[in-house]
Amino acid sequence: MRKPASRLHPQPIQGIAVAIHYGSSRTDTAAGFGLHYRTLPKWLARGEREPDSVYGALNRQVSEARRHRIRPSPLVKIAESAGNDTPPVGKTSGERRPEPFMDGG
């Protein structure tokens, strides 16, 4: 039996557009709203076919958000690329955490 299709409700449209505006990918945005990664592109394509529907509203707002997208700074990209594979300072094998500086007073 096939899973029923996700339906778009008006409430998340603004949130989806804001996420895209601030540099979130469609895949990450979909995941953030609990959607399958293919759902958002399908909704956007449906919005092109049905411009007067709720999907059309989503498509217009996401298109506007893309035009005025705020790109994340390079530092954000570096931090994200590090992921969870980078151990905190002093936690790698054989590495000691530096002692706190003590004034001889």
N, C-alpha and C positions, 0 to 999 in steps of 0.2 A: 504494500500500500504506500502511495506517495505522500510525503509530508505536505500539508497545505502551504500555499505561498504566503510569504510575509506580506502584510498590508501596512502601508504607510499611513500614519495618523498625522494631523497637522502639528502636534506638539513638538516632535523632535526636529522639524525642518530647520528652525533657527539654530539649534545646537549643532546640527550637522554642518551647516554653513559656517558657523563660527570656528569649528574644529578645522575645516578646510582652509579658512582664512588665515589661521595661525600656523599653517604649514603641515597639518596632519595629512597623511596619505589617505586615499579612499579605503584602502585595506585596514589601516589603523583606526580610521573613523568608524568603519563598520563594526570592527571588534569592540570599540569603545561603547557602541550603542547596542551591543549584544546581537549583532547581525552576522550572518554568514558573509564571507568576504565577497561573494558574487552578488549579493542582494543590492548593495548601493549602486553599482554600475547598471544593474537591470532597472532599478527605479529611475535612474537618470536617463536611460535610453527610452523608457516608457514616457518620461516627461517630455522628451522631444516629439514623440508621436501624439501625445495628449496634452498640449500646452495649457488647456483650460482646467486641467485636473490638479489634484494635490501633488501629483508627480511632476507636473509642469511647474508648479510653484517651487518645488525642491530643485528642479533643474535650473530655474532662473536664479535662485538664491546661491546655489553652489557655483554657477557660472560667474556670478558677480564676485563671490568670495575668491575664486581662482584668479580673477583679473586683479584683485587688490591683495593678493596673498602676501603675508608677512613671512619672509624666509627666516628659518631659525639661524641663529648665529653659528659660526664655525665651532665655537666651544660646546654648544649643545650637541652638534653632530659628533664631536670627539667623545663627549661623555656618553652618548647613546651607543657609539660603536664599541666602547669599552665593555659595556654590558656587565654581566655578573662574573665574567672570567677574570677580572682584575682584582686580586686580593687587596685588602686594605694595607696601608704601610705597616711594616713590621710583622706581617702575617705569612710571608712566604717562607719556605723552608730554609733554614740556616740564617735567616735575617733576624736581627734583634731590634726591638723597639728602642730608640734612643732614650737615655735617662733624662728626666726633666732637669733643666738648668737650675742649679742651686747657687745662690750668692753665698760666698764664704762667710757671711756675717752672722 
